[in-house]
Amino acid sequence: MVKACMIGLGRTGKIVAKNMIGRKDIQLVMAVCRPGSDKIGQDVGTLLGISETGIKVMGSNLLNEGLRIFKPDVAIDFTNPEACITNATVLARNKINAVIATTGFTDIQFQKLRSIAVQNKVGMVIAPNITLGVNVLQFLCKIAAQLLDDYDVEIIEEHFKDKKDIPSGTAIKIAESISEGRGIEDSVKILTENDAISLRGANIIPIHSLRAGGIVGVHKVMFASDEDSVEIMHQSFTRSAFAKGAIKAAKFIVGRKGVYDMADVLNLEEALERFANKQRDSHA
Ligand SMILES: NC(=O)c1ccc[n+]([C@@H]2O[C@H](COP(=O)([O-])OP(=O)(O)OC[C@H]3O[C@@H](n4cnc5c(N)ncnc54)[C@H](OP(=O)(O)O)[C@@H]3O)[C@@H](O)[C@H]2O)c1
């Protein structure tokens, strides 16, 4: 049984915590919120609208002390970039592996996060896109980018109105996969609609971001030529999809060292190799 600490009890963190209750493979042992939050001291079950669990919510200012008492094997962070880096430092110093699902890091913050894991010799999954479906979309886009190498590519992402990071971390990851598929470096650019039109064709992958209502998450990638187009799309219906991925990543990172992503957790490269081998065998 993996013992888990949930950090960040907002829109998504609460759903992830709820999905951990009553499971045989993972057990929630700590629930951590923002220092000064009115969630501090509440039973996490009450906060989640279920029966009491005996786990009291604590502020992240007491993370160090909490880790020593409750000894989780892994922590999952759904907070914000600044809070996450502070929390990740405390976790790493306590040799606790982590799943970083928080998004919106600057390049410098991202490098800092990696070095926290490497220098402290702990395991970390950095997962700006934690669902199985969106990782498969990213993988398919990498292949499509190779096969349709002279097609224009446009990424359209849609999220709820209060989502802070624009574009989404997932959209940036998709753009990176497409660049990788085409063997292009440094091609990811965040553009306005007008820039996207004027710069089209110059190794630019435009990302269009929409923020409206309660949309959980949509990523569409369009490959278009003068003759036809192909669209690959992923849509999250419920935040439980994030919980599924986060729990899988938490179980994966226990006992490992180093920095991983969701493609490692989901073993996507191996799946592609198996597919390619099957194809080869069928022609033999
Ligand atoms: N990887 C993925 O696939 C994926 C999926 C969904 C979301 N996310 C990311 O996860 C993050 C959270 O998303 P969300 O939608 O749940 O946002 P949210 O509702 O704003 O939740 C963030 C939570 O973090 C809490 N917090 C702030 N500072 C903290 C600290 N120092 N220690 C502990 N908790 C702290 C906030 O508390 P207060 O409300 O009290 O300030 C809030 O409850 C975002 O970066 C989002 O982009 C990633």
PDBQT file of the ligand as one rigid body, heavy atoms in Angstrom, charges set to zero:
ROOT
HETATM    1  N1  LIG A 301      -1.198  18.204 -14.782  1.00  0.00    +0.000 N 
HETATM    2  C1  LIG A 301      -2.464  18.247 -15.122  1.00  0.00    +0.000 C 
HETATM    3  O1  LIG A 301      -2.948  17.501 -15.974  1.00  0.00    +0.000 OA
HETATM    4  C2  LIG A 301      -3.335  19.229 -14.406  1.00  0.00    +0.000 A 
HETATM    5  C3  LIG A 301      -4.724  19.072 -14.349  1.00  0.00    +0.000 A 
HETATM    6  C4  LIG A 301      -5.473  20.003 -13.626  1.00  0.00    +0.000 A 
HETATM    7  C5  LIG A 301      -4.838  21.057 -12.987  1.00  0.00    +0.000 A 
HETATM    8  N2  LIG A 301      -3.480  21.179 -13.095  1.00  0.00    +0.000 N 
HETATM    9  C6  LIG A 301      -2.748  22.252 -12.423  1.00  0.00    +0.000 C 
HETATM   10  O2  LIG A 301      -2.810  22.052 -11.018  1.00  0.00    +0.000 OA
HETATM   11  C7  LIG A 301      -2.776  23.311 -10.360  1.00  0.00    +0.000 C 
HETATM   12  C8  LIG A 301      -4.008  23.429  -9.460  1.00  0.00    +0.000 C 
HETATM   13  O3  LIG A 301      -5.159  23.413 -10.274  1.00  0.00    +0.000 OA
HETATM   14  P1  LIG A 301      -6.615  23.647  -9.681  1.00  0.00    +0.000 P 
HETATM   15  O4  LIG A 301      -7.520  23.738 -10.851  1.00  0.00    +0.000 OA
HETATM   16  O5  LIG A 301      -6.897  22.633  -8.629  1.00  0.00    +0.000 OA
HETATM   17  O6  LIG A 301      -6.424  25.093  -9.047  1.00  0.00    +0.000 OA
HETATM   18  P2  LIG A 301      -7.049  25.705  -7.711  1.00  0.00    +0.000 P 
HETATM   19  O7  LIG A 301      -8.468  25.319  -7.584  1.00  0.00    +0.000 OA
HETATM   20  O8  LIG A 301      -6.669  27.145  -7.721  1.00  0.00    +0.000 OA
HETATM   21  O9  LIG A 301      -6.240  24.951  -6.552  1.00  0.00    +0.000 OA
HETATM   22  C9  LIG A 301      -4.950  25.275  -6.138  1.00  0.00    +0.000 C 
HETATM   23  C10 LIG A 301      -4.916  25.042  -4.637  1.00  0.00    +0.000 C 
HETATM   24  O10 LIG A 301      -3.592  25.206  -4.140  1.00  0.00    +0.000 OA
HETATM   25  C11 LIG A 301      -3.714  25.834  -2.877  1.00  0.00    +0.000 C 
HETATM   26  N3  LIG A 301      -2.459  26.429  -2.448  1.00  0.00    +0.000 N 
HETATM   27  C12 LIG A 301      -1.957  27.659  -2.721  1.00  0.00    +0.000 A 
HETATM   28  N4  LIG A 301      -0.764  27.814  -2.116  1.00  0.00    +0.000 NA
HETATM   29  C13 LIG A 301      -0.516  26.656  -1.448  1.00  0.00    +0.000 A 
HETATM   30  C14 LIG A 301       0.535  26.201  -0.640  1.00  0.00    +0.000 A 
HETATM   31  N5  LIG A 301       1.595  26.983  -0.352  1.00  0.00    +0.000 N 
HETATM   32  N6  LIG A 301       0.471  24.950  -0.116  1.00  0.00    +0.000 NA
HETATM   33  C15 LIG A 301      -0.582  24.148  -0.350  1.00  0.00    +0.000 A 
HETATM   34  N7  LIG A 301      -1.638  24.537  -1.110  1.00  0.00    +0.000 NA
HETATM   35  C16 LIG A 301      -1.587  25.771  -1.655  1.00  0.00    +0.000 A 
HETATM   36  C17 LIG A 301      -4.800  26.865  -3.076  1.00  0.00    +0.000 C 
HETATM   37  O11 LIG A 301      -5.335  27.278  -1.860  1.00  0.00    +0.000 OA
HETATM   38  P3  LIG A 301      -6.268  28.585  -1.771  1.00  0.00    +0.000 P 
HETATM   39  O12 LIG A 301      -7.438  28.335  -2.661  1.00  0.00    +0.000 OA
HETATM   40  O13 LIG A 301      -6.616  28.618  -0.348  1.00  0.00    +0.000 OA
HETATM   41  O14 LIG A 301      -5.398  29.725  -2.224  1.00  0.00    +0.000 OA
HETATM   42  C18 LIG A 301      -5.815  26.062  -3.883  1.00  0.00    +0.000 C 
HETATM   43  O15 LIG A 301      -6.693  25.338  -3.052  1.00  0.00    +0.000 OA
HETATM   44  C19 LIG A 301      -2.716  24.363 -11.481  1.00  0.00    +0.000 C 
HETATM   45  O16 LIG A 301      -1.363  24.679 -11.723  1.00  0.00    +0.000 OA
HETATM   46  C20 LIG A 301      -3.316  23.639 -12.677  1.00  0.00    +0.000 C 
HETATM   47  O17 LIG A 301      -2.917  24.135 -13.913  1.00  0.00    +0.000 OA
HETATM   48  C21 LIG A 301      -2.731  20.286 -13.766  1.00  0.00    +0.000 A 
ENDROOT
TORSDOF 0
